[in-house]
Amino acid sequence: MIQKPQVIFLGNGPLAQYALPILAKKAEIIFHARNKADLMKVVDLKKQHPEAFAVLVSFGVMIPESLLQEFESEGILNLHPSLLPKYRGASPIESAIMAGDTKFGYSIMKLVRKMDAGPIYHQESFANLPLEKELIYRKLAEAGAGWIVEHLGEIRQLTVSVQNDDMATYTDKFVKASDSELKPADFPAWQIYRQIIAFQGFPKPKCQIFGKQCIILGAELKDSDTENILANAVEAEKQVYHTKGQIFLFCKDGRTVEILRLQPEGKRAMDAASFINGYKR
């Protein structure tokens, strides 16, 4: 029987959630580190299992130099969901969605102390994925984890390519509710629409409608017919209009985004027509 490679997995969040089952199919996961407190166990396990690899996916904690040294020469393998050096940092998928990208990708790199700056083992991109945040997360996580398990046996012999730091771009970390407040007066409709997609799950896209703070769960970009929409609609809030069974955000470029599903604060999710029936003044 061929012995599976041993892997210490460091990760949390949706990207790690999708990557871990793929790794577990062809590798023996001897420990799953979820937070900073688990790092001491990682050190001990590496000493007990010197041939073990470490794979990091969305861990959210800076790894100390002493731990990085434990995994030389291949290093801790980091699955990052962007085509580095573009979109280093905490929100690469969200940033790519908001930037209007139609191509998404992942990088497998050797972890270093500088954020997302390590040398690259492998990259892969996917064009024209459906514009759905969860699907993009799943696709990149599963593809990246699949590449790792297929190449662990030869990873120490593979060459790496050095990133060009001059071409690096960086992403923001969403930390507070106001980070995802929609501002249709300040952005064109396509950007508001993509913000709604990018903020799904966390930090959740929010908007005031009929005086209620609402999470926007589903929307559609209306590329045409804005004049007819507004001619038959009533302003419910600044930049927010409603007509029979429909709610629209009127954006900076004169176009609209239709809100299909939403959730008033502290209430259940509902479609636009139900919200209008329940909350219209």
Secondary structure, DSSP 8 states (H G I E B T S, - for coil): -----EEEEEE-HHHHHHHHHHHHHHSEEEEEE-SGGGHHHHHHHHHH-TT-EEEEES--S---HHHHHHTTTT--EEEESS-TTTTBSS-HHHHHHHTT-SEEEEEEEE--SSTT-S-EEEEEEEES--S-HHHHHHHHHHHHHHHHHHHGGGGGG---B---GGG--B-----SGGGGB--TTTS-HHHHHHHHHHTTTTT--EEEETTEEEEEEEEEEE-S-HHHHHHT-EEEETTEEEETTEEEEE-TTS-EEEEEEEEETTS--EEHHHHHHHH--
